Amino acid sequence: MSCIISEVFGSEVFNDSVMQKRLSPEVYKALHSGQPMNMEIANAVAAAMKDWATEKGATHYTHWFQPLTGITAEKHDSFLSGSKGGKPILEFKGKELIKGESDASSFPSGGLRATFEARGYTAWDPTSYAFIKNGTLYIPTAFCSYSGEALDAKTPLLRSMEALNRSALRILKLFGSNAKRVIATCGPEQEYFLIDRDMYARRKDLIYTGRTLYGAKPPKGQELEDHYYGMLKRRVEAFMRDLDVELWKVGVMAKTEHNEAAPSQHELAPIFDTANIASDHNQITMELLRKVAHQHGFKCLLHEKPFEGINGSGKHDNWSLSTDDGINLFEPGKTPAENAQFLLFLVAVIKGVNEYQDLLRISVASAGNDHRLGANEAPPAIISMFLGDELSEILRSIVDRRTYEGKHVDIEIGVDVLPHFMKDTTDRNRTSPFAFTGNKFEFRSPGSSLSIAGPTTTLNTIVAQILDEFYDELKDKENFNEALDDLIRRTIIENEAILFNGDGYSAEWVEEAQRRGLHNLPTTPDALPHILDEKNVALFERHGVYSRAELESRYAINLENYCKVLKIESLTMVEMAKKDILPAVSTYVRKLAETVSCAKSIADVECGFETDMIRKLTGLSTNMYKKMLSLEELIETVPFGEGQDTADYYKNTIIPAMNKLRKVADEIETLVGEKYWPYPTYGRMLFAV
């Protein structure tokens, strides 16, 4: 029996093997030449795409793009172009493949577009394969305004990949490399929760906001660590099997799946791919997680912190650099030249993370991720780098100009051979935002709902910048090895502040980070303004990744999103308190009072439990009512608009009021009989699957 992976993998993808069969050698070569597309080639590719897609039952096509909403967008057109003799004419032309038009005013633009400036364009990205889903041919595209500004996540990512390629190739040539391209690669690990769909439908907070705004801690959480890597429940296992098949069909290399640390939490990890394709595939993954979960009676939660007191969900962006001839630039290698090259790229990342730590924090900033960062195995908001003991000691020996006394060989840059690191030779630090894990870096700060395009764009750009600085310093040196030795050593010394292998949760680290001069930007409103710092604007403009106007738009969009999320959450809390929780408490108190009255009418009894509960719940419900009224009044005084002042008001005033309201409501939940409580409890949701 043949393996199902072999049967279905890529079966719905217009991939390289399909193109080789359906395109002429001349068209195939031109398509992969990297040169601008002419209409003759585009027409040939479009015709082949249409024939292949319709043979597989597709009736429509769509330009699939990633606007600044955090999710994807699509507008479907059929292949029907007319009829003749009562029979349909199906066409798909090169101009329809290359470019589409979409309303740009209704998507977030941060001022780049106005309602009367509605035109926006989608442009085919030939580096990411088209695929079929639900009878439609999906064509990955970039999205830009009529005047050329990027209105999406893909365009800046492609720009950053090209900038990094240019910068890295110049450095590699100094080492005698014949590489023709350097490629940023990613493997995003996706965490998520599965809860019963019927329970989800009874929680207004989950429906409106994606997270629970109320919820008392159950008697059991993740304390026993029995869920992590535990045996899959049959219903979850069936879901994962179907999910794998759907992902494999569209070319997503789903590899690893397991139970995560929190109850009802799980993780899916793919094999790494080119950053652009990995980003596209992760968007597909999030969509299919939701779709397949629905088919199995689940609701898939991708919020960064859907439940208080247990693990939130992240998306670990495993990022690396490879050449077109298959060399991973973060593999130390086995020769002196490879060793020095590895060290140079390593310290370039160290310097980039140190100098642009604010940008990395901004790249993962959201209202949801603010709840996750700094607790339950999520890294803190303070950006630092974990290298592990062995690599840290190697760098220390370089700084001290002494022999490395580890278990491998002596080191002298350009002379002796570095240890050949295997993957994960050091311990894993779950509190580190940015960790070296053998031959790649794991950026652990992104939240589960975030597109990896943003963080990866930032990583690509900051490393491109540092590599350019290194090239300018090394290019004309007569004694290259001596200059290289000095540059690596000096870079380590100047950027040691960012290196930290300890406990990122400790109070001591917060104090130590402050002494080191590291940024501590705990919330989204704290972080976002730094995107417009002159050094950051200069960085992105220098490499053609974002213009100043595009950065200003991202700042405005992210602030607006933060404010809207908090507005919805605060209004939802008030509604749940007013319409559901307080009436439920009244009903329960009335039932207790009836019990007391009935009991005392029969006999002279104490009714201690009922009396105590009535007294406690009456006091707590009065307190909750006052806190609800206070929150309601504060919502009325939110500053007009969705700018920095409004975001700061939500952070400093609304969130504390929400927390106070939740605290008393959660205490009430522990006292009210479960049959009277209006929502499924944490215990029911997390352990019922």
QUITALIN-V630770 format. One record per residue. PSI is psi in degrees with one decimal (NA if undefined). NEAR is the number of other C-alpha atoms within 8 Angstrom. Layout:
psi->PSI near->NEAR
psi->PSI near->NEAR
//
This chain:
psi->131.0 near->2
psi->154.5 near->5
psi->136.6 near->6
psi->-30.0 near->6
psi->-45.6 near->8
psi->-34.0 near->7
psi->-41.6 near->8
psi->-20.7 near->10
psi->124.9 near->11
psi->11.0 near->10
psi->-20.9 near->9
psi->24.9 near->10
psi->133.7 near->12
psi->72.4 near->11
psi->-170.6 near->9
psi->-41.9 near->6
psi->-37.6 near->6
psi->-43.8 near->8
psi->-39.6 near->10
psi->-32.2 near->10
psi->-34.1 near->7
psi->-13.5 near->7
psi->149.1 near->12
psi->155.9 near->8
psi->-36.0 near->7
psi->-43.7 near->7
psi->-43.2 near->11
psi->-44.1 near->11
psi->-42.5 near->8
psi->-37.9 near->10
psi->-33.3 near->10
psi->11.7 near->7
psi->-17.5 near->6
psi->1.5 near->6
psi->159.2 near->7
psi->143.4 near->4
psi->127.6 near->7
psi->163.9 near->6
psi->-30.0 near->8
psi->-44.9 near->7
psi->-43.1 near->12
psi->-41.2 near->14
psi->-40.0 near->11
psi->-42.3 near->11
psi->-43.2 near->11
psi->-42.3 near->12
psi->-42.9 near->12
psi->-41.2 near->10
psi->-46.0 near->9
psi->-44.8 near->11
psi->-45.8 near->8
psi->-44.8 near->9
psi->-44.0 near->13
psi->-33.0 near->9
psi->-26.3 near->7
psi->9.1 near->6
psi->4.0 near->7
psi->140.4 near->13
psi->-17.7 near->11
psi->166.5 near->11
psi->157.9 near->13
psi->142.9 near->12
psi->109.5 near->14
psi->118.0 near->12
psi->173.7 near->14
psi->80.4 near->14
psi->176.0 near->14
psi->42.6 near->12
psi->-11.1 near->8
psi->-10.0 near->9
psi->-179.5 near->9
psi->167.4 near->10
psi->154.4 near->8
psi->143.9 near->8
psi->124.2 near->7
psi->134.1 near->9
psi->140.2 near->7
psi->162.9 near->7
psi->-4.8 near->11
psi->125.4 near->8
psi->2.2 near->8
psi->-168.1 near->7
psi->158.8 near->8
psi->123.3 near->7
psi->30.2 near->4
psi->1.4 near->5
psi->143.3 near->6
psi->147.3 near->9
psi->121.1 near->9
psi->124.5 near->8
psi->150.4 near->9
psi->110.7 near->10
psi->165.4 near->10
psi->-38.8 near->15
psi->-30.8 near->9
psi->-28.9 near->8
psi->-47.1 near->12
psi->-40.7 near->9
psi->139.1 near->10
psi->171.2 near->10
psi->137.7 near->8
psi->154.8 near->8
psi->117.3 near->9
psi->-10.7 near->13
psi->-22.8 near->13
psi->-4.4 near->7
psi->155.2 near->9
psi->130.8 near->10
psi->-8.2 near->13
psi->32.7 near->11
psi->-5.9 near->7
psi->-28.3 near->10
psi->146.5 near->11
psi->168.4 near->8
psi->-34.9 near->7
psi->-0.3 near->5
psi->70.5 near->8
psi->-15.5 near->11
psi->134.5 near->11
psi->157.1 near->12
psi->144.8 near->13
psi->135.0 near->14
psi->128.4 near->10
psi->132.5 near->12
psi->95.9 near->9
psi->-7.6 near->6
psi->-10.1 near->6
psi->125.0 near->9
psi->141.8 near->10
psi->155.7 near->11
psi->165.1 near->11
psi->134.4 near->13
psi->127.7 near->9
psi->42.1 near->5
psi->15.8 near->9
psi->138.5 near->13
psi->116.5 near->14
psi->124.7 near->12
psi->108.4 near->14
psi->131.5 near->14
psi->159.0 near->12
psi->160.4 near->13
psi->121.4 near->16
psi->164.1 near->14
psi->171.3 near->14
psi->-32.7 near->8
psi->6.8 near->5
psi->-4.9 near->6
psi->144.2 near->9
psi->125.8 near->11
psi->18.3 near->12
psi->-178.4 near->13
psi->-25.1 near->13
psi->-43.1 near->13
psi->-50.1 near->12
psi->-34.2 near->12
psi->-45.6 near->14
psi->-40.2 near->9
psi->-42.5 near->10
psi->-35.6 near->15
psi->-39.1 near->13
psi->-40.0 near->8
psi->-44.6 near->14
psi->-38.9 near->14
psi->-48.1 near->12
psi->-46.8 near->9
psi->-42.3 near->12
psi->-37.6 near->11
psi->-37.6 near->12
psi->-40.6 near->9
psi->-44.5 near->12
psi->-33.3 near->12
psi->-30.3 near->9
psi->-24.1 near->8
psi->6.6 near->8
psi->16.4 near->6
psi->146.5 near->7
psi->12.1 near->6
psi->142.5 near->10
psi->-13.4 near->7
psi->143.5 near->8
psi->130.7 near->14
psi->126.8 near->12
psi->130.4 near->13
psi->152.6 near->14
psi->151.8 near->13
psi->89.4 near->13
psi->118.7 near->14
psi->129.2 near->13
psi->116.9 near->12
psi->149.8 near->14
psi->161.7 near->13
psi->146.9 near->11
psi->123.7 near->13
psi->161.8 near->15
psi->133.1 near->12
psi->-34.3 near->10
psi->-37.7 near->7
psi->-40.2 near->10
psi->-42.9 near->11
psi->-15.2 near->8
psi->5.1 near->8
psi->105.1 near->11
psi->-37.7 near->9
psi->-41.0 near->14
psi->-39.9 near->11
psi->-45.6 near->9
psi->-31.9 near->9
psi->-15.1 near->10
psi->-4.6 near->11
psi->161.5 near->10
psi->123.1 near->12
psi->-20.4 near->8
psi->155.1 near->9
psi->115.7 near->11
psi->149.4 near->10
psi->130.2 near->10
psi->166.4 near->8
psi->-30.6 near->5
psi->132.5 near->7
psi->-115.5 near->10
psi->20.1 near->11
psi->-38.1 near->5
psi->-9.5 near->5
psi->31.0 near->8
psi->-13.3 near->8
psi->-32.7 near->12
psi->120.9 near->10
psi->15.6 near->9
psi->169.2 near->8
psi->135.1 near->6
psi->135.2 near->8
psi->150.2 near->7
psi->-38.3 near->6
psi->-39.5 near->8
psi->-40.8 near->8
psi->-41.2 near->9
psi->-41.3 near->8
psi->-47.5 near->11
psi->-37.3 near->9
psi->-45.5 near->8
psi->-37.3 near->9
psi->-45.9 near->11
psi->-46.6 near->9
psi->-45.2 near->11
psi->-38.5 near->9
psi->-43.3 near->14
psi->-37.9 near->14
psi->-40.4 near->13
psi->16.4 near->14
psi->6.8 near->11
psi->124.7 near->10
psi->64.8 near->8
psi->125.4 near->11
psi->-57.0 near->8
psi->137.5 near->8
psi->140.5 near->9
psi->166.0 near->11
psi->136.9 near->14
psi->-174.1 near->13
psi->-38.8 near->13
psi->150.2 near->12
psi->138.5 near->10
psi->11.8 near->12
psi->143.8 near->12
psi->169.3 near->13
psi->144.2 near->13
psi->132.1 near->12
psi->132.4 near->12
psi->168.7 near->12
psi->145.2 near->8
psi->155.8 near->10
psi->173.5 near->9
psi->139.2 near->10
psi->-41.6 near->12
psi->-47.3 near->12
psi->-38.7 near->10
psi->-38.8 near->14
psi->-45.7 near->11
psi->-45.6 near->10
psi->-33.2 near->9
psi->-35.4 near->11
psi->-42.3 near->11
psi->-42.1 near->9
psi->-46.4 near->10
psi->-39.2 near->10
psi->-45.3 near->8
psi->-30.5 near->11
psi->-46.4 near->10
psi->-43.1 near->10
psi->-50.1 near->8
psi->-35.6 near->11
psi->-43.3 near->13
psi->-41.1 near->11
psi->-25.6 near->7
psi->12.9 near->8
psi->16.4 near->9
psi->165.7 near->11
psi->124.9 near->12
psi->122.1 near->12
psi->121.0 near->10
psi->7.2 near->13
psi->148.3 near->13
psi->-25.9 near->14
psi->71.5 near->13
psi->-22.3 near->12
psi->133.0 near->11
psi->140.9 near->8
psi->-4.3 near->6
psi->177.4 near->9
psi->138.7 near->13
psi->-179.4 near->11
psi->127.4 near->15
psi->-179.1 near->15
psi->93.7 near->15
psi->116.7 near->12
psi->98.9 near->14
psi->109.4 near->14
psi->136.0 near->13
psi->177.8 near->13
psi->133.5 near->12
psi->154.2 near->12
psi->165.6 near->13
psi->-16.2 near->10
psi->18.5 near->5
psi->15.0 near->6
psi->123.4 near->8
psi->119.2 near->10
psi->-7.7 near->13
psi->16.3 near->12
psi->127.5 near->11
psi->-28.2 near->14
psi->-176.5 near->9
psi->5.8 near->10
psi->159.7 near->9
psi->-42.1 near->12
psi->-41.4 near->8
psi->-39.5 near->10
psi->-48.1 near->15
psi->-38.4 near->11
psi->-45.3 near->12
psi->-47.0 near->13
psi->-38.2 near->10
psi->-44.7 near->10
psi->-36.2 near->11
psi->-49.6 near->9
psi->-23.1 near->11
psi->-41.5 near->11
psi->-43.3 near->10
psi->-47.9 near->13
psi->-40.7 near->12
psi->-44.4 near->13
psi->-39.4 near->13
psi->-47.7 near->11
psi->-24.9 near->6
psi->35.8 near->10
psi->-31.8 near->13
psi->-39.1 near->12
psi->-37.5 near->11
psi->-40.2 near->13
psi->-41.9 near->13
psi->-36.6 near->12
psi->-15.8 near->10
psi->13.0 near->13
psi->129.7 near->12
psi->161.6 near->9
psi->-39.5 near->11
psi->-42.6 near->10
psi->-23.7 near->13
psi->-33.1 near->11
psi->-26.1 near->8
psi->-44.1 near->15
psi->131.1 near->11
psi->12.3 near->12
psi->154.8 near->10
psi->53.6 near->9
psi->-2.6 near->8
psi->146.0 near->15
psi->159.4 near->15
psi->169.6 near->14
psi->-21.3 near->13
psi->121.5 near->12
psi->128.9 near->16
psi->172.0 near->13
psi->137.2 near->15
psi->124.0 near->13
psi->-14.0 near->13
psi->161.5 near->11
psi->-42.1 near->8
psi->-51.1 near->9
psi->-36.3 near->8
psi->-40.3 near->9
psi->-35.3 near->9
psi->-46.2 near->9
psi->-36.3 near->9
psi->-38.7 near->8
psi->-32.5 near->11
psi->-44.1 near->10
psi->-42.6 near->11
psi->-2.5 near->6
psi->50.5 near->6
psi->168.4 near->7
psi->133.9 near->8
psi->126.4 near->10
psi->29.1 near->7
psi->-165.7 near->6
psi->2.8 near->4
psi->-132.6 near->7
psi->166.9 near->11
psi->157.2 near->10
psi->131.2 near->10
psi->119.4 near->9
psi->129.7 near->10
psi->0.4 near->9
psi->-63.9 near->7
psi->-178.7 near->11
psi->131.1 near->12
psi->158.5 near->14
psi->142.8 near->8
psi->95.0 near->8
psi->134.6 near->8
psi->168.1 near->7
psi->135.5 near->7
psi->49.2 near->8
psi->-14.0 near->8
psi->166.6 near->8
psi->159.3 near->6
psi->133.2 near->7
psi->103.5 near->10
psi->-11.3 near->8
psi->2.5 near->12
psi->129.3 near->16
psi->-31.6 near->17
psi->106.2 near->13
psi->139.0 near->13
psi->125.3 near->12
psi->51.5 near->13
psi->-67.9 near->12
psi->23.2 near->12
psi->169.9 near->11
psi->138.8 near->12
psi->109.7 near->13
psi->105.9 near->12
psi->-2.8 near->14
psi->-29.8 near->15
psi->142.3 near->15
psi->165.6 near->14
psi->-28.0 near->13
psi->-5.3 near->11
psi->142.6 near->9
psi->134.1 near->11
psi->-6.7 near->11
psi->-41.8 near->12
psi->-56.4 near->11
psi->-38.3 near->11
psi->-37.7 near->12
psi->-44.3 near->12
psi->-47.1 near->12
psi->-47.9 near->9
psi->-43.5 near->13
psi->-43.1 near->16
psi->-34.6 near->12
psi->-37.3 near->12
psi->-42.2 near->13
psi->-47.7 near->12
psi->-38.7 near->12
psi->-36.7 near->13
psi->-42.0 near->10
psi->-40.9 near->8
psi->-42.0 near->10
psi->-45.2 near->10
psi->-32.0 near->8
psi->-31.6 near->8
psi->-21.9 near->10
psi->-34.3 near->7
psi->13.8 near->6
psi->132.3 near->8
psi->-44.1 near->4
psi->88.6 near->6
psi->-46.0 near->8
psi->-39.8 near->8
psi->-43.1 near->7
psi->-38.7 near->10
psi->-44.4 near->11
psi->-47.6 near->9
psi->-42.0 near->8
psi->-45.9 near->9
psi->-46.4 near->11
psi->-45.2 near->10
psi->-38.3 near->9
psi->-40.0 near->10
psi->-47.4 near->13
psi->-44.3 near->8
psi->-16.5 near->7
psi->19.6 near->11
psi->-23.7 near->7
psi->-29.4 near->10
psi->-14.4 near->12
psi->125.2 near->11
psi->120.7 near->9
psi->4.5 near->11
psi->-158.1 near->5
psi->108.1 near->9
psi->-9.5 near->11
psi->-14.0 near->10
psi->148.5 near->7
psi->-31.7 near->6
psi->-35.6 near->6
psi->-37.9 near->10
psi->-44.0 near->9
psi->-42.6 near->8
psi->-41.5 near->8
psi->-38.0 near->12
psi->-41.8 near->10
psi->-34.1 near->7
psi->-12.3 near->7
psi->19.4 near->7
psi->152.8 near->12
psi->137.9 near->10
psi->98.1 near->9
psi->81.6 near->11
psi->-25.6 near->9
psi->166.0 near->10
psi->-46.3 near->13
psi->-28.0 near->11
psi->-36.8 near->8
psi->-43.1 near->14
psi->-40.3 near->12
psi->-24.9 near->9
psi->-12.4 near->10
psi->-23.8 near->13
psi->10.4 near->10
psi->142.7 near->8
psi->-38.6 near->6
psi->-32.7 near->6
psi->-41.4 near->12
psi->-44.1 near->13
psi->-40.0 near->8
psi->-54.3 near->11
psi->-35.5 near->12
psi->-37.7 near->11
psi->-36.6 near->7
psi->6.0 near->10
psi->27.6 near->10
psi->-48.5 near->13
psi->142.9 near->10
psi->168.3 near->10
psi->-41.9 near->8
psi->-39.3 near->8
psi->-36.0 near->11
psi->-41.2 near->12
psi->-37.0 near->10
psi->-40.2 near->12
psi->-40.5 near->10
psi->-48.8 near->13
psi->-41.8 near->11
psi->-44.7 near->12
psi->-38.4 near->10
psi->-45.8 near->14
psi->-44.0 near->10
psi->-44.0 near->8
psi->-47.5 near->12
psi->-41.7 near->12
psi->-40.9 near->9
psi->-46.2 near->10
psi->-33.9 near->11
psi->-46.7 near->9
psi->-42.9 near->10
psi->-45.2 near->12
psi->-40.7 near->12
psi->-36.6 near->10
psi->-40.9 near->11
psi->-44.5 near->12
psi->-45.7 near->11
psi->-43.8 near->9
psi->-39.4 near->10
psi->-46.7 near->11
psi->-43.3 near->11
psi->-20.5 near->8
psi->-57.1 near->10
psi->-52.2 near->12
psi->-42.3 near->11
psi->-36.4 near->9
psi->-39.6 near->11
psi->-43.3 near->13
psi->-42.1 near->8
psi->-43.5 near->9
psi->-42.0 near->11
psi->-42.4 near->12
psi->-40.2 near->8
psi->-40.9 near->8
psi->-42.5 near->12
psi->-39.7 near->11
psi->-38.2 near->8
psi->-44.5 near->9
psi->-47.2 near->11
psi->-42.8 near->8
psi->-44.8 near->8
psi->-42.5 near->11
psi->-22.5 near->9
psi->-19.9 near->7
psi->-41.8 near->6
psi->158.9 near->6
psi->86.6 near->7
psi->161.5 near->6
psi->-43.5 near->4
psi->48.1 near->8
psi->-44.0 near->6
psi->-51.5 near->6
psi->-42.6 near->11
psi->-44.2 near->11
psi->-43.1 near->8
psi->-41.3 near->11
psi->-45.4 near->11
psi->-47.4 near->8
psi->-48.1 near->8
psi->-34.5 near->12
psi->-42.7 near->9
psi->-43.7 near->8
psi->-41.4 near->10
psi->-35.8 near->11
psi->-43.1 near->8
psi->-43.6 near->9
psi->-41.5 near->11
psi->-42.2 near->11
psi->-41.7 near->8
psi->-33.2 near->11
psi->-44.3 near->12
psi->-38.4 near->8
psi->-45.1 near->9
psi->-41.9 near->14
psi->-42.4 near->10
psi->-39.9 near->8
psi->-35.3 near->10
psi->-36.2 near->11
psi->-21.0 near->6
psi->10.3 near->6
psi->132.2 near->9
psi->146.2 near->7
psi->143.3 near->5
psi->-173.5 near->5
psi->43.5 near->11
psi->-162.2 near->9
psi->-41.4 near->8
psi->-41.3 near->8
psi->-43.8 near->13
psi->-42.6 near->13
psi->-37.5 near->9
psi->-43.6 near->11
psi->-43.1 near->12
psi->-47.0 near->10
psi->-23.4 near->8
psi->-51.5 near->9
psi->-47.0 near->13
psi->-45.8 near->10
psi->-37.8 near->9
psi->-37.9 near->11
psi->-42.2 near->11
psi->-39.2 near->8
psi->-41.1 near->9
psi->-43.2 near->12
psi->-41.3 near->10
psi->-46.1 near->8
psi->-34.4 near->11
psi->-40.9 near->11
psi->-33.3 near->11
psi->-40.1 near->9
psi->-40.2 near->11
psi->-35.9 near->10
psi->-11.5 near->7
psi->-23.5 near->8
psi->137.9 near->10
psi->136.7 near->7
psi->-34.4 near->5
psi->-17.6 near->5
psi->-17.3 near->10
psi->135.0 near->12
psi->-10.8 near->8
psi->153.9 near->6
psi->136.7 near->10
psi->169.4 near->9
psi->-45.2 near->11
psi->-43.2 near->11
psi->-46.4 near->8
psi->-41.6 near->12
psi->-21.9 near->10
psi->4.3 near->8
psi->-18.0 near->8
psi->NA near->10
//
